[in-house]
Amino acid sequence: MARIQQEEGRFYIKEGGETAAEMKFEEEDSVITITHTHVVPPMQGKGMATELVEFAAEYARKYNKKINPVCSFAKQVLEDDESFRDVL
């Protein structure tokens, strides 16, 4: 997952110098609120959005935070996989 980069309020993946996928979030105290996940159409179906959700979960674990998935995609991924229960 080294290809995922971070800026304030977002995790993203670049392909060919362009942002191919991104997850926007707000971080307050011990909660990360995932607000939006987007993959540009030509890159959809390659698992990038799921990769970003998994990265967010690892980030939450590393910094002892919980995730509030407002984004419907992130919510589905996190709730469907029991391995993420600790960050919800």
C-alpha positions as CSV (number, residue, x, y, z in Angstrom):
1,M,0.0,0.0,0.0
2,A,3.0,2.3,-0.3
3,R,1.4,3.9,-3.4
4,I,-1.2,5.6,-1.2
5,Q,-0.3,9.1,-0.4
6,Q,-1.7,11.5,2.2
7,E,-2.5,15.2,2.4
8,E,-4.6,16.9,5.0
9,G,-8.1,15.5,4.7
10,R,-7.4,12.9,2.0
11,F,-5.7,9.7,1.0
12,Y,-5.1,9.3,-2.7
13,I,-3.5,7.1,-5.4
14,K,-1.8,8.6,-8.4
15,E,-1.5,6.8,-11.7
16,G,0.5,8.4,-14.6
17,G,0.9,11.6,-12.6
18,E,-2.9,12.0,-12.2
19,T,-5.1,11.3,-9.1
20,A,-6.8,8.0,-9.9
21,A,-8.6,7.5,-6.6
22,E,-9.1,9.5,-3.5
23,M,-10.8,9.3,-0.1
24,K,-11.8,12.5,1.7
25,F,-12.0,12.5,5.4
26,E,-12.2,14.8,8.5
27,E,-10.2,14.1,11.5
28,E,-11.3,15.3,14.9
29,D,-9.8,14.1,18.2
30,S,-10.1,10.3,18.1
31,V,-12.5,10.0,15.1
32,I,-11.9,9.9,11.4
33,T,-15.1,10.6,9.4
34,I,-14.8,9.3,5.9
35,T,-16.9,11.6,3.8
36,H,-16.3,10.6,0.2
37,T,-14.5,8.0,-1.9
38,H,-14.0,8.4,-5.6
39,V,-12.2,6.6,-8.4
40,V,-12.0,8.2,-11.9
41,P,-14.0,6.1,-14.4
42,P,-11.1,4.6,-16.4
43,M,-9.6,3.2,-13.2
44,Q,-12.8,1.8,-11.6
45,G,-13.1,-1.9,-10.9
46,K,-9.4,-2.2,-10.0
47,G,-9.9,-2.3,-6.2
48,M,-8.5,1.2,-5.5
49,A,-11.4,2.4,-3.4
50,T,-11.3,-0.7,-1.3
51,E,-7.5,-0.2,-1.0
52,L,-8.1,3.3,0.3
53,V,-10.6,2.0,2.9
54,E,-8.1,-0.6,4.1
55,F,-5.4,2.1,4.3
56,A,-7.8,4.3,6.4
57,A,-8.4,1.3,8.8
58,E,-4.6,0.8,9.2
59,Y,-4.2,4.5,9.8
60,A,-6.9,4.4,12.4
61,R,-5.3,1.5,14.2
62,K,-1.9,3.1,14.1
63,Y,-3.2,6.3,15.7
64,N,-5.8,4.7,18.0
65,K,-8.8,6.2,16.3
66,K,-12.2,5.1,15.3
67,I,-13.8,5.5,11.9
68,N,-17.2,7.1,11.2
69,P,-18.0,6.0,7.6
70,V,-20.4,8.6,6.3
71,C,-19.4,7.6,2.7
72,S,-21.7,4.7,1.7
73,F,-18.9,2.8,0.0
74,A,-16.6,2.9,2.9
75,K,-19.4,2.0,5.3
76,Q,-20.3,-1.1,3.3
77,V,-16.6,-2.3,3.1
78,L,-16.0,-1.7,6.8
79,E,-19.3,-3.2,8.0
80,D,-19.1,-6.3,5.6
81,D,-15.7,-7.4,6.9
82,E,-15.4,-8.4,10.5
83,S,-11.7,-7.7,10.5
84,F,-12.6,-4.0,10.7
85,R,-14.9,-4.1,13.7
86,D,-12.1,-2.7,15.9
87,V,-12.1,0.6,14.1
88,L,-15.8,1.1,14.0
